Amino acid sequence: MSWRGSTTVKDRIFACLPYLLPLIEVVAFGEYLLSIFPVLAVVLAPLFVLKEVYDIIDQGLFGFGGLIILFALLMLVVRNERLPHFIRFNTMQAILLDIVIILCSILLTIIRQLGLVPANGLATQTLATTIFLGILAASVYSIVQSLLGRYAEIPAISDAVYMQVR
């Protein structure tokens, strides 16, 4: 859907960049899958390098680096109406994908703390792998759609984005 106007190549590239955040954050959920399929780890190797840089920045900011990046993207990109709608839409969608990762991380931590399932049990590994594959698929789909100059429609998330981005 491109009813908000045409997009330039520069807009398309800038619209893809925020999706690096959920991709970097979700790598931690893919440990089990990546240990089974090392070829996938080779394909995702650039994400591991970005994850190391992200972790260094996060540690330098006392663990609040991710939160600072989220708020910076929200305030400087999404709320800036001088930027094209296409870039703001994709940035907000990447932020919501990252929030989904944060909520899933909290859920997994609570499940492990309560001892409902073993820390490395089949249920935990299955849940983590599902989260990894879901966010990976949503991010790759969104990046491809952005490069094509289209709005990526992810059920429920895109609806929430349209409500936030004017």
C-alpha positions in Angstrom: 0.0 0.0 0.0 1.6 3.3 -1.1 -1.3 5.7 -0.7 0.8 8.2 1.2 2.9 9.2 -1.7 5.9 7.9 -3.6 9.1 7.0 -1.9 12.6 7.7 -2.9 15.5 5.2 -2.7 16.9 7.1 0.2 13.5 6.8 2.1 13.4 3.1 1.4 16.9 2.6 2.8 16.2 4.7 5.9 12.9 2.8 6.4 14.9 -0.5 6.6 17.4 0.6 9.2 15.1 0.6 12.3 14.4 -3.1 11.7 18.0 -3.8 12.7 17.0 -3.2 16.3 14.5 -6.1 16.6 16.8 -8.3 14.6 19.7 -7.7 17.0 17.5 -8.2 20.1 15.9 -11.4 18.8 19.3 -13.2 18.2 19.4 -14.2 21.9 16.2 -16.3 21.3 17.7 -18.2 18.5 20.6 -19.9 20.4 19.0 -23.3 20.3 18.0 -23.2 16.6 21.4 -21.8 15.6 23.2 -24.6 17.4 21.2 -27.1 15.4 21.5 -25.3 12.1 25.0 -23.8 11.9 24.4 -22.7 8.3 21.8 -20.2 9.6 24.4 -18.9 12.0 26.7 -18.2 9.1 23.9 -16.4 7.2 23.1 -14.3 10.3 26.8 -13.6 11.1 26.5 -9.8 10.4 23.8 -9.6 13.1 26.3 -11.1 15.7 28.8 -8.3 14.9 26.0 -5.7 15.3 24.9 -7.4 18.5 28.4 -7.1 20.0 28.5 -3.4 19.2 25.0 -3.0 20.6 25.9 -4.8 23.8 29.0 -2.6 24.3 26.9 0.5 23.9 24.3 -0.9 26.2 26.9 -1.7 28.9 28.4 1.7 28.6 25.0 3.2 29.3 24.5 1.0 32.4 22.0 -1.4 30.7 19.7 1.4 29.5 21.1 1.6 25.9 18.2 -0.2 24.4 15.7 1.9 26.2 17.5 5.1 25.2 17.5 4.0 21.5 13.8 3.2 21.6 12.9 6.6 23.1 15.3 8.3 20.7 13.7 6.6 17.7 10.2 7.4 19.0 10.9 11.1 19.8 13.3 12.0 16.9 11.8 9.9 14.1 8.2 8.8 14.7 7.0 12.1 16.2 8.9 14.2 13.7 6.2 15.1 11.1 8.8 16.7 8.8 10.1 13.2 8.0 8.2 11.1 5.3 5.3 9.0 6.6 7.0 5.9 5.1 10.0 6.3 7.4 8.0 7.1 10.5 5.6 4.1 9.9 8.5 1.6 9.5 10.3 3.0 12.5 7.2 2.7 14.7 6.6 -0.8 13.4 10.2 -1.8 14.3 9.7 -0.3 17.8 6.6 -2.4 18.3 8.4 -5.5 17.2 11.1 -4.7 19.7 8.4 -4.2 22.4 7.1 -7.7 21.5 10.6 -9.1 22.1 10.9 -7.3 25.4 7.5 -8.7 26.6 8.4 -12.2 25.4 11.7 -12.0 27.3 9.9 -11.0 30.5 7.4 -13.8 30.0 10.2 -16.4 29.5 12.1 -15.0 32.6 8.9 -15.3 34.7 8.3 -18.9 33.5 11.9 -19.9 34.3 11.8 -18.1 37.7 8.6 -19.9 38.7 10.1 -23.2 37.7 7.0 -24.0 35.6 9.3 -25.5 32.9 13.0 -26.5 33.0 15.3 -23.6 31.9 16.6 -25.6 28.9 13.5 -27.8 28.5 11.7 -28.6 25.3 8.9 -26.1 26.0 11.3 -23.3 26.7 13.4 -24.0 23.6 10.3 -24.3 21.4 8.9 -21.0 22.7 12.2 -19.2 22.2 12.6 -20.6 18.7 9.1 -19.6 17.8 9.7 -16.1 19.0 13.0 -16.0 17.1 11.5 -17.2 13.8 8.4 -15.0 14.1 10.4 -11.8 14.7 12.9 -12.8 12.0 10.2 -13.4 9.5 8.3 -10.2 10.3 11.5 -8.1 10.1 12.7 -9.7 6.9 9.3 -9.3 5.4 9.2 -5.6 6.5 12.7 -4.9 5.1 11.8 -6.5 1.7 8.5 -4.5 1.5 10.3 -1.3 2.5 12.9 -1.8 -0.2 10.1 -2.3 -2.7 8.5 1.0 -1.5 5.5 -0.7 0.0 4.0 -0.6 3.5 4.5 -3.9 5.3 1.2 -5.1 6.7 1.7 -7.2 9.8 -1.6 -8.1 11.5 -2.4 -6.2 14.7 1.0 -4.5 14.7 0.4 -2.4 11.6 -3.0 -1.4 12.9 -1.4 -0.1 16.1 1.2 1.7 14.0 -1.4 3.4 11.9 -3.0 4.6 15.2 0.3 6.1 16.4 1.7 7.6 13.2 -0.3 10.5 11.8 
